[in-house]
Amino acid sequence: MNASLQAIAIDSPQYEAEAEYFEYSKAANPIAAKIISRIPYKTFPAALCATGESRVIPLDLSQELGCEGPATGPGLTANFIRLNAGDRLALQPNATSQVLYVIEGTGSLAYGDSSFEWSKGCFIALPGLLSTQLSATADARFYYVHDEPLLRYLGVERTQDRFQPTLYPAAVANAKLREAAEDPRASDRSRVSILLGNRNFPQTRTVTHVLWAMYGIVPAGAVQKAHRHQSIALDFIIDCPVGCYTLVGAQVDEHGKIQNPTRIDWEPGLAFVTPPGYWHAHFNESTEEAFLIPIQDAGLQTYLRSLDIRFT
């Protein structure tokens, strides 16, 4: 045998206790082998934060994912926040990226030396090194996503902020979305939406280096054709009439129709999970517009060159 291939006997059993060896075909696809679980479909109703004391409400799927929680996906946790008038809440997950959408209410936010006011319809992007202090002047609710599960899995602590606290005022975001909707080419596009960006991340064009946040319209009578990507989507329905829904499935046929789909009927304030790699299409069978926010780990996936968005 070639000397370079010969094993060298080393008497170090204490360093071998955690070592394992697998034949390639039995370990290369642990999802198909059901060694690791798939990300499940799941919906979370607005009623979870409709009443009660001020609190953060994790939308927790950690048991289904087989991971330490709370976690809504392997790398992200989605939450509802209820913040009653006159109350304060402190947010300090071990996270590098946080995005909040103000469902209703008014108040202010402080993060280190930064402070500003917020109101219904605003988006807020935050780093995670310092504690965030939220206070409300009117009863408020938020949709809130951060990347603590990613850091937990990696076994790391955040050590620096990659960007400053950033406010996306409702009036500006709504004007930009309306501009996209009124573009003459809007009807030719797969989605009528805007992506929130941050000048610190010109390569990914995302709201943080980990998170992507999209603000979109499904026009009256529209079908937004199926597409897929390798990032989990944590979707939130801002507002919708009856007759709006999403179809999700693993395969499409030669005509781009999702086969054996799961149907998710929309309602205002609903949050739901779209698993990575699954085809999904949005339908609005009403005569009014509907509005949604998908938040994904697509900033990270784009940087890794693994997002792999595909359209039918």
Legacy VTK file of the C-alpha trace (Angstrom):
# vtk DataFile Version 3.0
C-alpha trace
ASCII
DATASET POLYDATA
POINTS 312 float
0.000 0.000 0.000
1.150 3.521 -0.725
2.742 4.898 2.407
0.601 8.030 2.200
-2.553 5.910 2.515
-1.392 3.842 5.444
-3.116 4.507 8.743
-0.955 5.671 11.576
-1.826 4.109 14.895
-2.439 6.767 17.529
-3.355 5.863 21.072
-5.871 8.636 21.809
-9.262 7.030 22.546
-10.496 10.074 24.446
-10.373 12.096 21.214
-12.211 9.448 19.211
-15.309 9.151 21.382
-17.433 11.505 19.245
-16.227 10.319 15.830
-18.655 8.535 13.480
-18.400 7.240 9.894
-21.232 6.851 7.375
-21.404 5.241 3.969
-22.144 8.136 1.586
-25.540 7.022 0.240
-26.887 6.583 3.780
-25.950 10.101 4.907
-25.918 12.440 1.902
-29.660 13.195 1.973
-30.842 13.164 5.600
-34.168 14.854 4.748
-35.180 12.092 2.328
-33.996 9.526 4.867
-36.133 11.257 7.518
-33.117 11.750 9.760
-33.835 15.480 9.870
-37.373 16.823 9.640
-38.787 18.927 6.850
-40.013 22.414 7.697
-43.768 22.010 8.197
-46.688 24.041 6.935
-48.148 26.061 9.780
-50.513 28.997 10.270
-50.722 31.365 13.228
-53.919 33.439 13.628
-54.109 37.117 14.562
-56.056 36.119 17.684
-52.775 35.146 19.354
-52.022 38.820 20.023
-55.500 40.357 19.889
-55.883 40.830 23.643
-54.048 40.464 26.914
-50.948 41.829 28.568
-47.954 43.297 26.781
-45.735 40.444 25.651
-43.706 38.803 22.871
-45.436 35.712 21.443
-43.020 33.350 19.626
-44.519 31.386 16.757
-42.678 28.283 17.856
-42.111 25.168 15.737
-38.987 23.969 17.553
-40.573 20.643 18.535
-41.454 19.863 14.919
-37.987 20.992 13.780
-36.168 19.041 16.458
-34.192 22.068 17.597
-33.808 24.243 20.649
-36.488 26.906 20.704
-38.183 29.126 20.223
-37.788 28.832 16.448
-40.159 29.106 13.493
-37.520 27.866 11.045
-33.997 26.491 11.411
-32.514 29.981 11.415
-35.377 32.362 12.215
-38.017 33.041 14.826
-41.218 34.890 13.924
-43.203 36.501 16.712
-46.242 38.604 17.399
-45.820 41.437 19.880
-48.626 43.016 21.847
-47.748 46.327 23.520
-50.501 48.099 25.400
-50.678 51.880 25.692
-48.356 53.187 28.385
-46.324 49.968 28.546
-42.690 49.248 27.670
-40.995 46.110 26.384
-37.311 45.266 26.048
-36.144 43.142 23.097
-32.697 41.566 23.258
-32.464 38.238 21.448
-29.005 36.887 20.667
-29.490 38.035 17.073
-27.736 40.022 14.362
-30.893 40.971 12.421
-34.384 41.976 13.522
-37.312 43.264 11.463
-40.549 44.608 12.895
-43.723 45.580 11.070
-46.190 47.775 12.978
-49.609 46.186 12.579
-51.287 48.914 14.600
-50.549 51.537 17.214
-48.097 54.361 17.862
-45.072 54.754 20.078
-41.319 55.122 20.170
-38.181 53.001 20.034
-34.755 53.432 21.597
-31.624 51.484 20.659
-28.439 52.828 22.207
-28.121 56.460 21.104
-30.786 56.014 18.403
-34.457 56.808 19.006
-37.464 57.486 16.798
-41.234 57.253 16.719
-43.224 54.630 14.851
-46.828 54.198 13.758
-49.067 51.776 11.874
-47.517 50.500 8.651
-43.894 51.304 9.488
-41.088 48.784 9.059
-38.115 48.806 11.419
-34.798 46.984 10.915
-32.516 46.545 13.915
-29.150 44.941 14.643
-28.858 43.016 17.890
-25.913 43.968 20.035
-27.901 46.261 22.343
-31.312 46.033 23.966
-34.234 47.604 22.107
-36.729 49.527 24.219
-40.261 49.763 22.827
-42.913 52.020 24.342
-46.492 52.567 23.160
-48.697 55.642 23.268
-51.634 53.656 21.829
-52.321 49.921 21.897
-49.912 48.352 19.426
-49.199 45.057 17.723
-46.168 44.010 15.689
-44.998 41.204 13.424
-41.394 40.556 14.470
-38.703 38.278 12.981
-35.100 37.736 14.095
-32.230 35.322 13.464
-31.485 34.052 16.982
-31.944 30.350 16.013
-29.136 30.704 13.452
-26.714 32.008 16.077
-27.887 29.383 18.555
-27.137 26.605 16.060
-23.697 28.022 15.293
-22.923 28.393 18.985
-21.955 32.046 18.662
-22.761 35.392 20.275
-23.277 38.618 18.351
-20.194 40.818 18.656
-20.879 43.820 16.434
-23.687 45.659 14.691
-23.516 45.475 10.888
-25.942 48.395 10.347
-27.738 51.133 12.236
-31.364 51.003 13.405
-33.360 51.860 10.282
-36.911 53.160 9.957
-38.990 52.649 6.810
-41.917 55.077 7.328
-45.342 53.838 6.285
-45.960 56.805 3.973
-42.727 56.211 2.059
-43.132 52.424 1.841
-46.732 52.795 0.649
-45.741 55.357 -1.989
-42.949 53.106 -3.302
-45.297 50.122 -3.437
-47.964 52.134 -5.258
-45.320 53.306 -7.743
-44.421 49.677 -8.460
-48.097 48.733 -8.834
-48.775 51.559 -11.305
-45.756 50.819 -13.489
-47.036 49.930 -17.007
-44.985 46.722 -16.871
-46.376 45.600 -13.494
-48.839 43.160 -15.047
-45.953 41.316 -16.747
-44.102 40.695 -13.498
-44.508 37.666 -11.251
-44.977 39.850 -8.169
-46.166 43.422 -7.540
-43.911 44.314 -4.651
-40.924 46.177 -3.293
-37.945 44.844 -1.374
-36.668 46.823 1.566
-32.932 47.413 1.284
-30.026 48.799 3.271
-27.053 50.613 1.751
-24.652 48.481 3.810
-25.574 45.391 1.767
-25.272 46.344 -1.921
-24.576 42.782 -3.074
-27.718 41.221 -1.615
-30.017 44.285 -1.762
-31.748 43.080 1.381
-33.029 44.710 4.554
-30.201 43.143 6.606
-27.310 40.842 5.771
-29.473 37.861 6.860
-33.087 38.942 6.322
-35.091 39.934 3.280
-38.402 41.750 3.676
-40.854 42.139 0.802
-43.928 44.380 0.841
-46.398 43.262 -1.785
-49.826 43.602 -3.354
-51.920 40.871 -4.891
-54.239 42.883 -7.174
-57.949 42.182 -7.417
-58.595 39.134 -9.592
-54.883 38.361 -9.896
-52.997 35.093 -9.878
-49.341 35.464 -8.916
-47.809 32.445 -10.606
-45.849 29.797 -8.790
-42.228 30.276 -7.839
-39.825 28.661 -5.393
-36.622 29.460 -3.504
-34.346 27.806 -0.973
-35.068 30.282 1.828
-37.910 29.762 4.272
-40.674 32.375 3.938
-42.380 33.625 7.086
-45.418 35.285 5.551
-47.687 37.842 7.182
-51.015 39.003 5.739
-51.510 42.709 6.399
-54.987 42.954 4.943
-57.130 41.016 2.512
-60.740 40.477 1.446
-62.408 37.068 1.425
-61.228 35.023 -1.563
-57.444 35.272 -1.145
-55.292 32.198 -0.626
-51.926 30.554 -1.297
-51.302 27.148 -2.828
-48.083 25.374 -1.805
-46.646 22.105 -3.080
-43.477 20.201 -3.838
-43.999 19.769 -7.603
-45.447 21.585 -10.626
-46.667 20.041 -13.873
-45.624 20.976 -17.412
-48.085 23.877 -17.344
-46.685 25.360 -14.138
-49.643 24.202 -12.025
-48.823 23.067 -8.490
-49.571 19.386 -8.006
-51.409 18.150 -4.888
-51.203 21.582 -3.239
-51.871 22.597 0.323
-54.243 25.585 0.433
-53.782 28.383 2.963
-56.781 30.714 3.149
-55.814 34.243 4.068
-57.266 36.459 6.760
-55.986 39.804 8.069
-53.214 39.335 10.615
-52.490 35.711 9.663
-48.891 34.482 9.723
-47.876 31.287 7.941
-44.785 29.296 6.970
-43.852 28.517 3.370
-41.155 25.808 3.469
-37.985 26.264 1.395
-37.878 24.562 -1.980
-41.674 24.389 -2.306
-43.608 25.981 -5.154
-46.166 28.564 -4.046
-48.668 30.784 -5.835
-50.977 33.524 -4.529
-54.590 33.986 -5.657
-56.989 36.895 -5.189
-60.483 35.989 -6.366
-62.040 39.165 -4.943
-62.573 42.655 -6.329
-60.182 44.340 -3.859
-56.409 44.389 -3.346
-54.631 42.255 -0.748
-51.334 43.035 1.008
-48.667 40.718 2.405
-45.149 40.662 3.829
-42.831 37.676 3.314
-39.740 37.810 5.552
-37.029 35.291 4.682
-33.410 34.397 5.416
-32.750 35.267 1.768
-30.080 37.841 2.620
-27.897 35.021 3.895
-28.956 32.644 1.106
-28.179 35.251 -1.542
-24.738 35.891 -0.081
-24.071 32.130 -0.089
-25.250 32.001 -3.753
-27.786 29.345 -2.792
-31.156 31.166 -2.941
-32.021 29.603 -6.312
-35.255 31.499 -7.118
-37.156 29.825 -9.945
-40.386 30.866 -11.677
-42.861 28.848 -13.691
LINES 1 313
312 0 1 2 3 4 5 6 7 8 9 10 11 12 13 14 15 16 17 18 19 20 21 22 23 24 25 26 27 28 29 30 31 32 33 34 35 36 37 38 39 40 41 42 43 44 45 46 47 48 49 50 51 52 53 54 55 56 57 58 59 60 61 62 63 64 65 66 67 68 69 70 71 72 73 74 75 76 77 78 79 80 81 82 83 84 85 86 87 88 89 90 91 92 93 94 95 96 97 98 99 100 101 102 103 104 105 106 107 108 109 110 111 112 113 114 115 116 117 118 119 120 121 122 123 124 125 126 127 128 129 130 131 132 133 134 135 136 137 138 139 140 141 142 143 144 145 146 147 148 149 150 151 152 153 154 155 156 157 158 159 160 161 162 163 164 165 166 167 168 169 170 171 172 173 174 175 176 177 178 179 180 181 182 183 184 185 186 187 188 189 190 191 192 193 194 195 196 197 198 199 200 201 202 203 204 205 206 207 208 209 210 211 212 213 214 215 216 217 218 219 220 221 222 223 224 225 226 227 228 229 230 231 232 233 234 235 236 237 238 239 240 241 242 243 244 245 246 247 248 249 250 251 252 253 254 255 256 257 258 259 260 261 262 263 264 265 266 267 268 269 270 271 272 273 274 275 276 277 278 279 280 281 282 283 284 285 286 287 288 289 290 291 292 293 294 295 296 297 298 299 300 301 302 303 304 305 306 307 308 309 310 311
